[in-house]
């Protein structure tokens, strides 16, 4: 049994992934370097190359952990959502709060939101991240379906993708224009299409 497969090795490997995920959240991909990750994890520099074949391999694990953390926050918010028919504004508020509201908190929250969309762009550039993206996206879709159904709305997979694109497009547009409130723009855009992409369940 190699050290990497021992409980101690697993703990060290996870500590490196956590450190890389923290750095990725705080400063984007430029912040994830072998030396910085090892220092954050309080482990020898050589451990980063011992437990990971490359920096890309470490980045992929960090991206997945970042995504899982975000999904956990979203799921916690959904757990508080009651089952009832909701109007347009209430439904939109729930969805935008789930997708964007988890990043609220001043400049720090805004930076985390920017770094999140930087990761999305990286999925297109790095094939090793695509499988991670597909797994995370499938779980996000499940959470959105849960919110919409608890709000008394119909859900179709093709329309679900449209809903996410509306929010993502609004947020990226707001961030690129230095809009101080990307959540508000996402809310405004989604209000215009929510009844199309997720209509109320027919009585």
ROVOMI-766676 format. One line per field, with one value per residue (C-alpha): residue number from 1; residue in three letters; chain; x negated, y negated, z. Coordinates in nm, 2 decimals, padded with zeros to 4 digits. Layout:
<recs>
i = c(NUM_...)
aa = c(ALA_...)
ch = c(A_...)
xx = c(X_...)
yy = c(Y_...)
zz = c(Z_...)
</recs>
This chain:
<recs>
i = c(1_2_3_4_5_6_7_8_9_10_11_12_13_14_15_16_17_18_19_20_21_22_23_24_25_26_27_28_29_30_31_32_33_34_35_36_37_38_39_40_41_42_43_44_45_46_47_48_49_50_51_52_53_54_55_56_57_58_59_60_61_62_63_64_65_66_67_68_69_70_71_72_73_74_75_76_77_78_79_80_81_82_83_84_85_86_87_88_89_90_91_92_93_94_95_96_97_98_99_100_101_102_103_104_105_106_107_108_109_110_111_112_113_114_115_116_117_118_119_120_121_122_123_124_125_126_127_128_129_130_131_132_133_134_135_136_137_138_139_140_141_142_143_144_145_146_147_148_149_150_151_152_153_154_155_156_157_158_159_160_161_162_163_164_165_166_167_168_169_170_171_172_173_174_175_176_177_178_179_180_181_182_183_184_185_186_187_188_189_190_191_192_193_194_195_196_197_198_199_200_201_202_203)
aa = c(UNK_UNK_UNK_UNK_UNK_UNK_UNK_UNK_UNK_UNK_UNK_UNK_UNK_UNK_UNK_UNK_UNK_UNK_UNK_UNK_UNK_UNK_UNK_UNK_UNK_UNK_UNK_UNK_UNK_UNK_UNK_UNK_UNK_UNK_UNK_UNK_UNK_UNK_UNK_UNK_UNK_UNK_UNK_UNK_UNK_UNK_UNK_UNK_UNK_UNK_UNK_UNK_UNK_UNK_UNK_UNK_UNK_UNK_UNK_UNK_UNK_UNK_UNK_UNK_UNK_UNK_UNK_UNK_UNK_UNK_UNK_UNK_UNK_UNK_UNK_UNK_UNK_UNK_UNK_UNK_UNK_UNK_UNK_UNK_UNK_UNK_UNK_UNK_UNK_UNK_UNK_UNK_UNK_UNK_UNK_UNK_UNK_UNK_UNK_UNK_UNK_UNK_UNK_UNK_UNK_UNK_UNK_UNK_UNK_UNK_UNK_UNK_UNK_UNK_UNK_UNK_UNK_UNK_UNK_UNK_UNK_UNK_UNK_UNK_UNK_UNK_UNK_UNK_UNK_UNK_UNK_UNK_UNK_UNK_UNK_UNK_UNK_UNK_UNK_UNK_UNK_UNK_UNK_UNK_UNK_UNK_UNK_UNK_UNK_UNK_UNK_UNK_UNK_UNK_UNK_UNK_UNK_UNK_UNK_UNK_UNK_UNK_UNK_UNK_UNK_UNK_UNK_UNK_UNK_UNK_UNK_UNK_UNK_UNK_UNK_UNK_UNK_UNK_UNK_UNK_UNK_UNK_UNK_UNK_UNK_UNK_UNK_UNK_UNK_UNK_UNK_UNK_UNK_UNK_UNK_UNK_UNK_UNK_UNK_UNK_UNK_UNK_UNK)
ch = c(A_A_A_A_A_A_A_A_A_A_A_A_A_A_A_A_A_A_A_A_A_A_A_A_A_A_A_A_A_A_A_A_A_A_A_A_A_A_A_A_A_A_A_A_A_A_A_A_A_A_A_A_A_A_A_A_A_A_A_A_A_A_A_A_A_A_A_A_A_A_A_A_A_A_A_A_A_A_A_A_A_A_A_A_A_A_A_A_A_A_A_A_A_A_A_A_A_A_A_A_A_A_A_A_A_A_A_A_A_A_A_A_A_A_A_A_A_A_A_A_A_A_A_A_A_A_A_A_A_A_A_A_A_A_A_A_A_A_A_A_A_A_A_A_A_A_A_A_A_A_A_A_A_A_A_A_A_A_A_A_A_A_A_A_A_A_A_A_A_A_A_A_A_A_A_A_A_A_A_A_A_A_A_A_A_A_A_A_A_A_A_A_A_A_A_A_A_A_A_A_A_A_A)
xx = c(00.00_-00.14_-00.13_00.12_00.37_00.33_00.57_00.28_00.23_00.60_00.61_00.31_00.45_00.78_00.60_00.43_00.76_00.92_00.63_00.65_01.03_00.99_00.73_00.94_01.24_01.04_00.82_00.91_00.68_00.39_00.38_00.35_-00.02_-00.21_-00.39_-00.08_00.13_-00.13_-00.17_00.21_00.23_-00.07_-00.24_-00.58_-00.60_-00.68_-00.34_-00.16_-00.34_-00.34_00.04_00.13_-00.01_00.00_00.13_00.42_00.51_00.51_00.72_00.98_01.01_01.03_01.30_01.51_01.48_01.57_01.88_01.98_01.95_02.18_02.43_02.43_02.52_02.79_02.93_02.94_03.15_03.39_03.44_03.62_03.85_04.21_04.44_04.69_04.79_04.59_04.64_04.39_04.19_04.17_04.05_03.79_03.66_03.61_03.42_03.20_03.13_03.03_02.80_02.66_02.75_02.51_02.23_02.37_02.14_01.98_01.66_01.56_01.89_01.85_01.50_01.62_01.89_01.63_01.42_01.72_01.77_01.40_01.43_01.71_01.49_01.22_01.45_01.44_01.06_00.96_01.10_01.00_01.26_01.55_01.65_01.65_01.87_02.12_02.15_02.19_02.44_02.66_02.67_02.76_03.04_03.18_03.18_03.36_03.62_03.69_03.73_03.96_04.18_04.21_04.33_04.60_04.43_04.38_04.02_03.88_03.51_03.46_03.63_03.43_03.11_03.27_03.35_02.99_02.86_03.08_02.94_02.58_02.59_02.74_02.48_02.18_02.32_02.35_02.01_01.85_02.02_01.92_02.29_02.30_02.60_02.58_02.84_03.09_03.02_03.06_03.39_03.52_03.42_03.57_03.90_03.95_03.92_04.01_04.37_04.23_03.96_04.13_04.51_04.74_04.88_05.23_05.51)
yy = c(00.00_-00.34_-00.63_-00.81_-00.52_-00.52_-00.72_-00.96_-01.00_-01.06_-01.32_-01.50_-01.48_-01.62_-01.90_-02.00_-01.99_-02.21_-02.46_-02.47_-02.52_-02.81_-02.97_-02.92_-03.08_-03.38_-03.45_-03.24_-03.00_-03.24_-03.19_-02.81_-02.73_-02.44_-02.65_-02.85_-02.53_-02.36_-02.66_-02.69_-02.32_-02.34_-02.06_-02.02_-02.16_-01.81_-01.68_-01.86_-01.67_-01.34_-01.33_-01.50_-01.42_-01.78_-02.12_-02.05_-01.74_-01.95_-02.22_-01.97_-01.84_-02.20_-02.29_-02.00_-02.08_-02.45_-02.33_-02.09_-02.37_-02.59_-02.31_-02.24_-02.61_-02.60_-02.28_-02.44_-02.72_-02.49_-02.29_-02.60_-02.63_-02.52_-02.34_-02.60_-02.77_-03.09_-03.39_-03.51_-03.74_-03.50_-03.22_-03.43_-03.56_-03.20_-03.10_-03.40_-03.38_-03.02_-03.08_-03.42_-03.50_-03.25_-03.49_-03.80_-03.98_-04.29_-04.29_-03.94_-03.79_-03.97_-03.84_-03.49_-03.53_-03.65_-03.35_-03.12_-03.23_-03.21_-02.85_-02.81_-02.95_-02.72_-02.42_-02.51_-02.55_-02.24_-01.90_-01.75_-01.97_-01.88_-01.57_-01.77_-02.03_-01.77_-01.62_-01.96_-02.07_-01.76_-01.82_-02.19_-02.09_-01.86_-02.14_-02.38_-02.11_-02.08_-02.46_-02.49_-02.19_-02.32_-02.64_-02.47_-02.50_-02.27_-02.17_-02.05_-01.98_-02.19_-02.49_-02.44_-02.50_-02.82_-02.94_-02.89_-03.06_-03.37_-03.40_-03.33_-03.57_-03.85_-03.80_-03.79_-04.10_-04.29_-04.19_-04.29_-04.63_-04.67_-04.67_-04.69_-04.45_-04.15_-03.98_-04.25_-04.23_-03.85_-03.90_-04.15_-03.92_-03.61_-03.79_-03.83_-03.46_-03.26_-03.19_-03.07_-02.84_-02.72_-02.78_-02.73_-02.38_-02.37_-02.32)
zz = c(00.00_-00.10_00.14_-00.08_-00.02_00.36_00.59_00.65_00.28_00.22_00.49_00.33_-00.01_00.10_00.29_-00.03_-00.22_00.05_00.03_-00.34_-00.34_-00.08_-00.30_-00.61_-00.44_-00.32_-00.62_-00.92_-01.10_-01.08_-00.71_-00.72_-00.73_-00.58_-00.33_-00.22_-00.19_00.02_00.25_00.29_00.38_00.61_00.42_00.24_-00.11_-00.25_-00.13_-00.41_-00.68_-00.47_-00.44_-00.77_-01.12_-01.23_-01.13_-01.37_-01.17_-00.85_-01.01_-01.12_-00.77_-00.63_-00.89_-00.79_-00.42_-00.49_-00.68_-00.40_-00.14_-00.35_-00.40_-00.03_00.04_-00.23_-00.09_00.26_00.13_-00.05_00.27_00.41_00.11_00.18_-00.08_-00.21_-00.53_-00.57_-00.79_-01.04_-00.82_-00.53_-00.76_-00.93_-00.59_-00.47_-00.79_-00.80_-00.43_-00.47_-00.78_-00.69_-00.33_-00.19_-00.30_-00.13_00.12_-00.02_-00.22_-00.11_-00.23_-00.56_-00.61_-00.54_-00.80_-01.05_-00.97_-01.01_-01.37_-01.44_-01.35_-01.60_-01.88_-01.78_-01.84_-02.21_-02.22_-02.02_-02.12_-01.79_-01.62_-01.84_-01.65_-01.33_-01.50_-01.61_-01.26_-01.09_-01.36_-01.31_-00.94_-00.99_-01.22_-00.96_-00.71_-00.95_-01.02_-00.65_-00.61_-00.91_-00.81_-00.46_-00.61_-00.81_-01.15_-01.44_-01.54_-01.87_-01.91_-02.22_-02.05_-01.74_-01.93_-02.07_-01.72_-01.60_-01.91_-01.85_-01.50_-01.59_-01.88_-01.67_-01.40_-01.64_-01.81_-01.48_-01.37_-01.69_-01.67_-01.30_-01.21_-00.83_-00.81_-01.05_-00.85_-00.93_-01.31_-01.30_-01.12_-01.38_-01.67_-01.52_-01.44_-01.81_-01.90_-01.58_-01.69_-02.03_-01.91_-01.59_-01.62_-01.32_-01.30_-01.46_-01.22)
</recs>
